[in-house]
Amino acid sequence: MIYTYKTNKTCSRQIIVNVEEGIIKEVEFIGGCSGNTQGISALVKGMKIENVINKCRGIDCAGRGTSCPDQLSKALEEIIRMQY
């Protein structure tokens, strides 16, 4: 399943997530800090959705109340909700 999530309050504008059977196959951030978003994408590849949500939820960037990793957790939570 490929899912596109529109981010909120971050430098990245969008996150494209490819998930199969609860495992993250690929993540692409549109916009944002290139090195950081590439690093996040590489680190979460092959991980279970729930593990990524638990690690990334609530991370703050510059007092915005969210971050690219936090927005990724929100995208993954939406994917879970869509499946049930």
Secondary structure, 3 states (H helix, E strand, C coil): CEEEEECCCCCEEEEEEEEECCEEEEEEEEECCHHHHHHHHHHHCCCEHHHHHHHHCCCCCCCCCCCHHHHHHHHHHHHHHHHC
